Amino acid sequence: MRFSLFVHMERWDEEVTHRQLFENLSELTLMAEAGGFGTVWIGEHHAMEYTISPSPMPLLAYLAGKTSTIRLGAGTIIAPFWNPIRVAGETALLDVISNGRAEVGLARGAYQFEFDRLAGGLPATDGGKHLRELVPAVRELWQGDYAHDGAIWQFPTSTSVPKPVQQPTPPMWIAARDPDSHDFAVREGCNVMVTPLMKGDEEVEDLKRKFETAVANHPEVPRPELMVLRHTHVHPADDPDGWRPAAEAISRFYRTFDAWFGNKTTPINGFLEPSPESKFAERPEFELDSLHRTAMIGTPQEVIERLRHYEALGVDEFSFWCDNSLPHEEKRKSLELFIKEVVPAFQ
């Protein structure tokens, strides 16, 4: 099982500048590369300070010039906000800039807040239609001349300029949760990325079952890969309460996610207060003890033991998700400990 870093610039108040956050993200990426991580993943989010990434492309292109081995993953491009020609051209350009290190992740989108501003109020639940039309069109454009007459996009003969370095295509990944999205990803020859969010390892097992069902249903397709993305924080073994600040920070992250996802309050200059703890009084998955068990929080040995289970399940890649509302220094120490004490157990 290999490791990757899932990282965004995240801003919780106006004390830290965007420039500082950019430098922090760059530092974590360089640490991950030096520590043997296979990929750095950066997603797409709009107008929200707690996940800053209006496009993964400029960040990944910059990192391509600063690194030499780590692969550069768009995790993920939101299908309804793009045109297939643009996706094909920009991802191919990233592949050229990085000399064949691009990984292309695609998703249907989740926040109605973003759809109200970028997709004319299209219901976020309809984003899957865009995803299903986009993926095969991008692949065709990478190959050469192609005209498209779909339900969503129509364009005359066009092609991807430039063409990707990786042939026949860069690896494509689909963010999947329900059985249909697993089936679509596998049928299209795409790898699958999943996140269990606040659920325990039984959710990882369930997502793996959905993936395996899709693989079994498509014996004609070479077996794709499965990546699990999980909030991760490693604390020293001699600090028995080291888990608590991480669980508190991840609780704040999820309560902020809830506020943005709920789309009930107008944000102020890109900031939205986390939903109050009282809202989750009847939701045990938000309790700190529960987050300690579900998020990948623990001493190096505790984390190794859980990751061994993922490895035994057949997970190909574990992505260290370091967005969690903790200060950069705490993230750096956690990643350092993971690289020093966890990674060697899997080499």
N, C-alpha and C positions, 0 to 999 in steps of 0.2 A: 504494500500500500504506500502510495506516495502522498506528499503533503503540498498544499498550496496556501496562499495568503489571500483572504478576502478583505478588502480595506477601502474605506472612503475617508475623505476629509469630513469630520463631524464637528459642528460648532454649537456650543450650548449657551454662549453669551457673547457679548461683543469685546470681551477682554483679549481673546486670541485673534490675531489677524488671519485672513485667508492665506496670505503669503507664508505665515508660520505653519499653518496646517498643511500646505503643499510640501514644505520642507520636511515636516514630520512623516507624511505619507512616503516621500522619497526615501527617507532614512529606513523606515520599516521594510520597504521593498528591497533595498540593498542588503539589509540584514537577512531577509528571507533567502535571497539568492546565495549569499555567502554560506547560509545554513543548509543549503541543499534542497530548498523548496523548488517544486517543478514549475509552478505558475503563480503569477499575481493576478487576481481578479478585481475589476472595478466596474460598478454598475452604472445605471442611468437614472437620475432623479432630478426633478425640476422644482425650483422655487422653495426648497425646504433646507434650512440651515443644518438640520441634524444629519442629513446625508447629502453632501455637496458633490454633484457630478452631472452637470447638464449634458455631458457626453463623455463616455469613457475614452474616446479616440485621442484627444490632445494629451491627456495624461499618459496613456499607454505609449503614444509616439515619443513623448519626452523620455519615458522610462526605457524605451527601446535603445535610445542613445546613451543611457547611463549604465546599461547592463549588457551582459554578453551571453548568458545561458538561460536565464529564467524566461518562461513563456509568458505571453501577454494576453490576458483574457478579458474580453468584454463580457461582463457578467451581471446584467444582461442588457442587450439592446431591446427597447420596448417597441414591438412590431407596429402598433397603430400610429406611432409618432414618426415613422420613417417611410420612405419610398424604396422599393426593392433596388432600383438603380443606385441610389445613394448608399444603401447598406453594402451592396456588392463592391462599389468603388472604394468606399472608405475603409472597409475591412481588408480589401486587397492591398490598398496603399499601406496600411499598418503592417501587412505581411511583407511587403517590399522593404519598408523602413527597417523592420526588425530582422530581415533576412530569413523569413520563414518561421517566425516564432508566434504568430497570431493564433488565438483560439477565439471562436466566434460563438458567444452565447446569446440566445434569443428567448424572449418571454412575451406573454400576452399583456403584461401590466397588471397593477393591483390597486393603485390609489385613484379613487374617483376624483379626488382633488386635481390630479394631473390631467385626467381625461377631460375635465370641465374646462381646462385652460389650453390644452394642446390638441384635443380631438373633438372640439365642438360639443362637448357634453355626452359623447358616445358612452353608453354604459360600460364600465370597466369589464363587466362579465362577458361582453361581446368581443373583447380583444383577441380571443382564441381564433376567430375567423380570419383576422389579419395575419396572425402567426402562421396558420395553416396554408395561407396563400403565399406568404412571403418566403418561407424556407425553400420550396422547390424553385421559385423564380430566381432567388439569389444564386442558387447552385447553377442554374442554366446560364445566367449572365456571366458567371465566372468562366464558363466553358467557351463562350463565344456569342455570336449574333443570336438574338432571341427577341421575339415580339410577344407581348402578353395581353391577353383579353380576359381579365378575371372579373369577379364580382366587385372587387374593391379598387384594383388598379388596372388601367389599360394604358399601354404605350406601344408605339411602333417599334420596329427592329432596333435593338440597342445592344450594348455589351458592357461588360465591366472594364473600365480603363482606370488604373492599370489592371493586369491580371495577377493573381496571387502567385507567390513563389512556390508554395506547397501545392503539389498536384496529386490527385485531381482537384482537391479542394482543401482549404484549412479545416481542421476539426470543427464540427458544429455541435453545439450543446443546446438542449432545450430544458428550461426550468419546468418541472412537472410535479403534479400532486395527485390528480385523479387518474383512474385507469385509462381514460381516453387520451389524456396527454402523454402518458407513458407509451401507449400504443402508437400514437402519431409519431413520437420521437424515434422509436425503434424502427417503425416502418420506413421512415425517411432516412435511416442510417445515421441518426444523430445520437451523440452521447446524452446522458441524462444527469441533470443536477437537481438534488432535492434538499429541502431543509425541514427538519422536524419541529422547528421553532421551540415552543415551550413544552412540547410533549417529550416523554421519556424514550428510552431505547426501544421500547415496544413499537414506537412509531417508525423508527429506523427499520425495524424488522418488517413492518407492514409496507413501507415504501419499497423495500427490497423485493417483497413478494409481488407487488404490482409491476415492478421492473421485470422480474423473472417471468411473469405471466406474458408480458408483451414480447419478451425475447422468445419464449416458447411458441407464441403465435406467429412468429416471423422467422422460420428456419432459413428462409432464402437470404436473410440479411446477416452479414458478418456481425458477430457479437459486439454491441457497443459497450461503453464504459459507464460506470455509475460513480458520481461524486456526492458526498454528504457534506453539507455546509452547516456549521454549528458554532454558536458563540463559545469562545475558548478563552480561558484565563488560567495560567499556571502560577501557583504560589509556592514559596519555599516549604519544605517538609517540617522545618522547625517553627513554623507559624501556624498553629492549629486553627486560629480564627482568620487565616488569610483569605478564606473563601468568601467571608461576609461582605467586604467592600465590593468585590466583584459581583456578587449576587444583587447587592443594592443598586449597583450601576446598571446591570442588565435589566433589573426591574424598571428603572427609570427609562431605559431605552425602549422597552416594550410598552410602557405606559404612554410614551411619546408616540410610538408607532400607532397605538390605539387612537390617540387624539387625531393624528393625521388621517388614519384610515376611516375614522368615523365621519370626518368631513363636515362637522357640525359648527365649527368655530372658524371665523376668518383669521388667518395668521397675521401677525404684526411684523412687517419687514422680514419675513421668512422664518420667524420664530413662533412656536406654539407650545404652550405649557403642557407638560405631561398630564394625562387624565389622573384625577386624584386617587390615592390609594383606597379611599373609602368605596370607590366604584367597584373594586375587585374583592370586597369582603367575602363574597360567596364564591370566589374563583380560586381554588387552592393552588392552581398552577402558577399564580402570581406570588405566592408566599416565598420568602427567602429560602427556607429549607427545601422547598420543591425546586426552585431554580438551581440550587446547589446540586441537586440530583440530576436535573435534566440538561442544563447547559454543561459544557465540557469544562467544569471548574474543579480544580483539585491540585494536589501535590503531583510532582512528576510521576511517581509510582502509580497513583490513583488514575491519572490520565492514560498512562501506558496500558493499564489493565482494561480500561474501557475501550481503548483503540484496538486492542488485541481482539475484542469481540467484533468490532466493525470489520477488521481484517478477515476474521474467520467467516463472517457473513458473505465476504466476497466484494466488499467495497473497494473500488480501485483508487479513489482519491479522497482524502479527508481535507476539507478546507477550513483553516484556522480563521474564523470570523472575528476580527478584532474591533469591530464597531461596538462600543458598549458604554459610552459616556464617561469612561475613566480618563484621567489626564494622560498625555502622551508618555510621560515618564513611566507610569504604571504599565502601559501597554508594552513599552520597550523592554522593561524588566521581565514581563511575562513571556514575550516572544523569545527573549534571550535564554530563559530557563527551558522553554520548549525545545529550542534548537540544541542546547547543551546536553539536556538530560532525557528528552523524549525521543527525538529523531534517531539517535544512535541505536535505540532498541529495535528499529524497523529497517536498518540498513543491512 
